[in-house]
């Protein structure tokens, strides 16, 4: 007992920087205890929780996975803070420690939150091939998290955040006036996102261009045209024009003008509508609509044929039209019907 008391007296009697050796030992024990407790908690509790079995929500699964990974970094900050606050330090040093730990933990939380949305999107895309949250919205959410986090950090560092927010509001008006087009594209991005006139991978037509959507961004949409080049179209321009989304069509309409010679007999002309209908119905993927003797052209008698190809895939649609055209050629050749072509007849007087 006397040895223990003598040891305590010895440790308390030797002071360095206003702290005895005993205080330093206790601070080290506090640091080690916090690390040990959190490490045991992570290994014995969190790692035994089967997230794959117990958490069905993909978002919550991502949240707990990121939380489990980042907890150790917060643990070291709390352990250092607990050890240093036990020691007697100058007031200036104490304030620096408090603020440094606060900033560190705030940054870890901000990085964790932004990482949650990014990881959730990447994981879902790997499983399903689609991002549950559009990339533009993820960017907006991450920016919002950083703004809120930065305001929290500066507020706790002693800065007047209200003055900054007021100045930001006044400056925001000036920025908004100078960046109306950018804000317009951002607003129209939200229109595209929620109204969903098209999605990534859809084949669309706007104005005279046809292409497949590759990326829908905050400012512009990237479309791979049928010629192979990549078109970058502002969201504002897209929402101002009529968009034909072929992916949403159950079938594609085809209108063909079939011109025959004037020398065709009247009897055969009466049979041509039935012959064309027969040709269309001979193709399984074609759906007949109507056929009419439509016009006396300069060098042909015209029949207007309308039918559908029952697919929304453009390549399959063109194959279906090709089959109908070959069927018409075959049946016209069989019946001895000649197609008209531009011609002039010279009559000698």
C-alpha positions as CSV (number, residue, x, y, z in Angstrom):
1,X,0.0,0.0,0.0
2,X,2.9,2.3,0.9
3,X,4.5,1.5,-2.5
4,X,1.2,2.5,-4.3
5,X,0.9,5.7,-2.4
6,X,4.5,6.5,-3.0
7,X,4.0,5.9,-6.7
8,X,1.0,8.2,-6.8
9,X,2.9,10.9,-4.9
10,X,5.8,10.5,-7.4
11,X,3.5,10.8,-10.4
12,X,1.6,13.8,-9.0
13,X,4.9,15.5,-8.0
14,X,6.3,15.6,-11.4
15,X,4.5,18.2,-13.6
16,X,5.1,19.1,-17.2
17,X,3.1,21.9,-18.9
18,X,0.8,22.3,-15.8
19,X,-0.1,18.6,-15.8
20,X,1.3,15.8,-13.6
21,X,2.5,12.5,-15.0
22,X,-0.6,11.0,-13.4
23,X,-2.8,13.3,-15.5
24,X,-1.0,12.2,-18.7
25,X,-1.5,8.5,-17.8
26,X,-5.2,9.0,-17.1
27,X,-5.5,10.9,-20.4
28,X,-3.9,8.0,-22.2
29,X,-6.2,5.6,-20.5
30,X,-9.2,7.7,-21.5
31,X,-8.1,7.6,-25.1
32,X,-7.5,3.9,-25.1
33,X,-10.8,3.2,-23.3
34,X,-12.9,5.1,-25.9
35,X,-11.0,3.3,-28.7
36,X,-11.5,-0.1,-27.1
37,X,-15.2,0.4,-26.3
38,X,-16.1,1.6,-29.9
39,X,-13.9,-1.1,-31.5
40,X,-15.7,-3.8,-29.4
41,X,-19.0,-2.3,-30.3
42,X,-18.2,-2.4,-34.0
43,X,-16.8,-5.9,-34.0
44,X,-19.3,-7.6,-31.6
45,X,-22.5,-5.7,-32.4
46,X,-22.4,-4.0,-35.8
47,X,-20.5,-6.7,-37.7
48,X,-22.8,-9.4,-36.3
49,X,-25.8,-7.6,-37.7
50,X,-26.6,-9.2,-41.1
51,X,-27.5,-6.2,-43.2
52,X,-28.2,-8.4,-46.2
53,X,-30.9,-10.3,-44.2
54,X,-32.3,-7.8,-41.8
55,X,-32.3,-4.6,-43.9
56,X,-34.6,-4.8,-47.0
57,X,-34.5,-1.2,-48.1
58,X,-31.5,-0.5,-50.4
59,X,-31.2,3.0,-49.2
60,X,-31.1,2.0,-45.5
61,X,-28.6,-0.8,-46.3
62,X,-26.3,1.8,-47.9
63,X,-26.8,4.2,-45.0
64,X,-25.8,1.6,-42.3
65,X,-22.9,0.3,-44.4
66,X,-21.4,3.8,-44.8
67,X,-22.2,4.6,-41.1
68,X,-20.3,1.4,-40.0
69,X,-17.3,2.4,-42.1
70,X,-17.1,6.0,-41.0
71,X,-17.7,5.4,-37.3
72,X,-14.1,4.5,-36.6
73,X,-12.9,7.9,-37.8
74,X,-15.3,9.7,-35.5
75,X,-14.1,7.4,-32.7
76,X,-10.5,8.6,-33.0
77,X,-11.7,12.2,-32.9
78,X,-13.8,11.6,-29.8
79,X,-10.9,9.7,-28.1
80,X,-8.4,12.5,-28.7
81,X,-10.9,15.1,-27.6
82,X,-11.7,13.2,-24.4
83,X,-8.0,12.7,-23.6
84,X,-7.0,16.4,-24.3
85,X,-10.0,17.9,-22.4
86,X,-8.9,16.0,-19.3
87,X,-5.6,17.8,-19.3
88,X,-5.1,21.4,-18.2
89,X,-4.4,23.4,-21.3
90,X,-4.4,27.2,-22.0
91,X,-7.7,28.6,-22.9
92,X,-6.5,29.4,-26.4
93,X,-5.4,25.8,-27.0
94,X,-8.7,24.5,-25.5
95,X,-10.7,26.6,-28.0
96,X,-8.5,25.4,-30.9
97,X,-9.0,21.8,-29.9
98,X,-12.8,22.2,-29.6
99,X,-13.1,23.8,-33.0
100,X,-10.7,21.4,-34.7
101,X,-12.6,18.4,-33.4
102,X,-15.9,20.0,-34.4
103,X,-14.7,20.7,-37.9
104,X,-13.3,17.2,-38.3
105,X,-16.5,15.5,-37.2
106,X,-18.6,17.8,-39.3
107,X,-16.5,17.0,-42.4
108,X,-16.7,13.3,-41.7
109,X,-20.5,13.5,-41.5
110,X,-20.8,15.7,-44.7
111,X,-18.6,13.2,-46.6
112,X,-20.6,10.3,-45.3
113,X,-23.9,11.8,-46.4
114,X,-22.7,12.7,-49.8
115,X,-21.1,9.2,-50.1
116,X,-24.4,7.6,-49.2
117,X,-26.3,9.0,-52.2
118,X,-23.4,8.2,-54.6
119,X,-22.9,4.7,-53.3
120,X,-26.7,4.0,-53.3
121,X,-26.9,5.1,-57.0
122,X,-23.8,3.0,-58.0
123,X,-25.0,-0.1,-56.2
124,X,-28.5,0.1,-57.7
125,X,-27.1,0.8,-61.2
126,X,-24.9,-2.3,-60.9
127,X,-27.9,-4.4,-59.9
128,X,-30.7,-3.1,-62.1
129,X,-28.8,-1.1,-64.8
130,X,-30.6,2.1,-63.8
131,X,-29.9,4.9,-61.3
132,X,-32.9,5.3,-58.9
133,X,-31.9,8.9,-58.3
134,X,-30.9,10.9,-61.5
135,X,-27.3,12.1,-61.5
136,X,-28.3,15.7,-61.6
137,X,-30.5,15.4,-58.5
138,X,-27.6,13.6,-56.7
139,X,-25.4,16.6,-57.6
140,X,-28.0,19.0,-56.3
141,X,-28.4,17.1,-53.0
142,X,-24.7,16.8,-52.5
143,X,-24.3,20.6,-53.1
144,X,-27.1,21.3,-50.6
145,X,-25.4,19.1,-48.0
146,X,-22.1,20.9,-48.4
147,X,-23.8,24.3,-48.2
148,X,-25.6,23.4,-45.0
149,X,-22.5,21.8,-43.6
150,X,-20.3,24.8,-44.4
151,X,-22.8,27.2,-42.8
152,X,-22.9,24.9,-39.6
153,X,-19.0,24.9,-39.5
154,X,-18.6,28.6,-40.0
155,X,-21.4,29.4,-37.4
156,X,-19.6,27.3,-34.8
157,X,-16.3,28.9,-35.6
158,X,-17.8,32.2,-34.6
159,X,-18.6,33.8,-37.9
160,X,-21.9,35.7,-38.4
161,X,-23.7,33.3,-40.8
162,X,-26.8,35.4,-41.0
163,X,-24.9,38.3,-42.5
164,X,-23.4,35.9,-45.1
165,X,-26.8,34.4,-45.9
166,X,-28.2,37.9,-46.4
167,X,-25.4,38.8,-48.6
168,X,-25.8,35.6,-50.5
169,X,-29.5,36.4,-51.0
170,X,-28.6,39.8,-52.5
171,X,-25.8,38.4,-54.6
172,X,-28.1,35.5,-55.6
173,X,-30.5,38.0,-57.3
174,X,-27.6,39.4,-59.3
175,X,-26.4,36.0,-60.2
176,X,-29.9,34.9,-61.2
177,X,-30.2,37.9,-63.5
178,X,-26.8,37.1,-65.1
179,X,-27.5,33.4,-65.4
180,X,-31.1,33.2,-66.5
181,X,-30.3,30.7,-69.3
182,X,-28.5,28.3,-66.8
183,X,-31.3,28.5,-64.3
184,X,-33.8,28.0,-67.1
185,X,-32.0,24.8,-68.1
186,X,-31.9,23.7,-64.5
187,X,-35.7,24.3,-64.2
188,X,-36.4,22.4,-67.4
189,X,-34.2,19.6,-66.2
190,X,-36.6,19.2,-63.3
191,X,-39.5,19.4,-65.8
192,X,-37.9,16.5,-67.8
193,X,-37.2,14.6,-64.6
194,X,-40.7,14.7,-63.2
195,X,-42.8,14.9,-66.4
196,X,-40.7,12.1,-68.0
197,X,-41.2,12.8,-71.7
198,X,-38.2,10.5,-72.3
199,X,-35.6,8.6,-70.3
200,X,-32.0,7.5,-70.8
201,X,-31.9,4.9,-73.7
202,X,-35.1,6.1,-75.4
203,X,-35.1,6.8,-79.2
204,X,-36.6,10.2,-79.7
205,X,-37.2,12.7,-82.5
206,X,-37.1,16.5,-82.0
207,X,-37.3,19.0,-84.8
208,X,-35.5,17.1,-87.7
209,X,-33.1,15.1,-85.6
210,X,-33.5,11.5,-84.5
211,X,-31.3,9.9,-81.9
212,X,-31.0,7.8,-78.7
213,X,-30.8,9.6,-75.3
214,X,-27.4,8.8,-73.6
215,X,-27.4,11.3,-70.7
216,X,-29.8,13.7,-69.1
217,X,-27.8,16.5,-67.4
218,X,-28.6,19.5,-65.3
219,X,-28.0,21.9,-68.2
220,X,-28.1,19.7,-71.4
221,X,-29.1,16.4,-72.7
222,X,-26.7,14.2,-74.7
223,X,-28.3,12.4,-77.7
224,X,-26.5,10.0,-80.1
225,X,-28.0,10.8,-83.5
226,X,-28.7,8.2,-86.2
227,X,-25.7,9.4,-88.1
228,X,-23.4,8.6,-85.1
229,X,-22.5,12.1,-83.8
230,X,-23.3,13.1,-80.3
231,X,-25.8,16.0,-80.0
232,X,-25.7,18.2,-76.9
233,X,-29.1,19.9,-76.7
234,X,-30.0,22.4,-73.9
235,X,-32.9,21.3,-71.8
236,X,-34.7,24.5,-72.5
237,X,-34.6,23.9,-76.3
238,X,-35.9,20.3,-75.8
239,X,-38.9,21.3,-73.7
240,X,-39.8,24.0,-76.2
241,X,-40.2,21.5,-79.1
242,X,-42.4,18.6,-79.9
243,X,-40.7,15.3,-78.8
244,X,-41.6,12.1,-80.5
245,X,-40.7,9.2,-78.2
246,X,-40.6,6.0,-80.2
247,X,-40.0,3.9,-77.1
248,X,-43.5,4.6,-75.8
249,X,-45.2,3.6,-79.1
250,X,-46.7,0.1,-79.2
251,X,-46.6,0.2,-83.0
252,X,-45.4,2.4,-85.9
253,X,-47.6,3.8,-88.7
254,X,-46.5,3.6,-92.3
255,X,-48.1,5.5,-95.2
256,X,-47.2,4.4,-98.7
257,X,-48.3,5.9,-102.0
258,X,-48.5,3.1,-104.7
259,X,-48.6,4.5,-108.2
260,X,-49.7,2.3,-111.2
261,X,-49.7,3.0,-114.9
262,X,-52.6,4.7,-116.6
263,X,-52.7,1.7,-119.0
264,X,-53.9,-0.5,-116.2
265,X,-57.4,-1.8,-117.0
266,X,-60.4,-0.5,-115.0
267,X,-61.2,-4.0,-113.9
268,X,-57.7,-4.5,-112.4
269,X,-57.9,-1.0,-110.8
270,X,-61.0,-2.1,-108.9
271,X,-59.0,-5.2,-107.6
272,X,-55.9,-3.3,-106.5
273,X,-57.2,-2.2,-103.0
274,X,-57.9,-5.9,-102.2
275,X,-54.6,-7.0,-103.6
276,X,-52.7,-4.4,-101.5
277,X,-54.7,-5.4,-98.4
278,X,-53.8,-9.1,-99.1
279,X,-50.1,-8.2,-99.4
280,X,-50.1,-6.4,-96.0
281,X,-51.9,-9.2,-94.3
282,X,-49.4,-11.7,-95.6
283,X,-46.8,-10.2,-93.3
284,X,-47.3,-11.4,-89.6
285,X,-45.9,-8.2,-88.0
286,X,-48.0,-5.9,-90.2
287,X,-51.5,-4.6,-89.2
288,X,-53.6,-3.4,-92.1
289,X,-55.6,-0.1,-91.6
290,X,-56.9,1.1,-95.0
291,X,-56.2,1.5,-98.7
292,X,-57.9,3.9,-101.2
293,X,-57.6,5.1,-104.8
294,X,-56.4,8.5,-103.8
295,X,-55.4,10.6,-106.8
296,X,-55.0,11.0,-110.6
297,X,-51.3,12.0,-110.7
298,X,-49.5,13.4,-113.8
299,X,-48.1,10.0,-114.7
300,X,-49.7,7.5,-112.3
301,X,-52.9,6.4,-110.7
302,X,-52.1,6.6,-106.9
303,X,-53.3,4.4,-104.1
304,X,-52.7,5.4,-100.5
305,X,-51.9,2.4,-98.3
306,X,-51.8,2.8,-94.5
307,X,-50.7,0.0,-92.1
308,X,-48.9,-0.5,-88.8
309,X,-45.8,-2.5,-87.9
310,X,-46.4,-3.9,-84.4
311,X,-43.1,-2.9,-82.8
312,X,-41.5,0.2,-81.4
313,X,-38.0,-0.8,-82.4
314,X,-36.9,1.2,-85.4
315,X,-34.8,-1.5,-87.0
316,X,-37.6,-4.1,-86.7
317,X,-40.0,-1.5,-88.1
318,X,-37.9,-1.0,-91.2
319,X,-37.6,-4.8,-91.7
320,X,-41.4,-5.0,-91.5
321,X,-41.9,-2.3,-94.1
322,X,-39.4,-4.1,-96.3
323,X,-41.4,-7.3,-96.0
324,X,-44.6,-5.5,-97.0
325,X,-42.8,-3.9,-100.0
326,X,-41.5,-7.2,-101.2
327,X,-45.0,-8.8,-100.8
328,X,-46.4,-6.0,-102.9
329,X,-43.7,-6.5,-105.6
330,X,-44.4,-10.2,-105.7
331,X,-48.2,-10.0,-105.9
332,X,-48.0,-7.2,-108.6
333,X,-45.6,-9.3,-110.7
334,X,-48.0,-12.3,-110.3
335,X,-51.0,-10.2,-111.4
336,X,-49.2,-8.4,-114.2
337,X,-49.6,-4.9,-112.6
338,X,-46.9,-2.4,-113.6
339,X,-45.7,0.4,-111.4
340,X,-45.8,3.9,-112.8
341,X,-42.8,6.1,-113.4
342,X,-42.5,9.6,-114.7
343,X,-43.1,9.6,-118.5
344,X,-44.3,11.8,-121.3
345,X,-46.2,10.7,-124.3
346,X,-45.6,12.6,-127.6
347,X,-48.6,12.6,-130.0
348,X,-47.8,13.5,-133.6
349,X,-50.5,15.5,-135.3
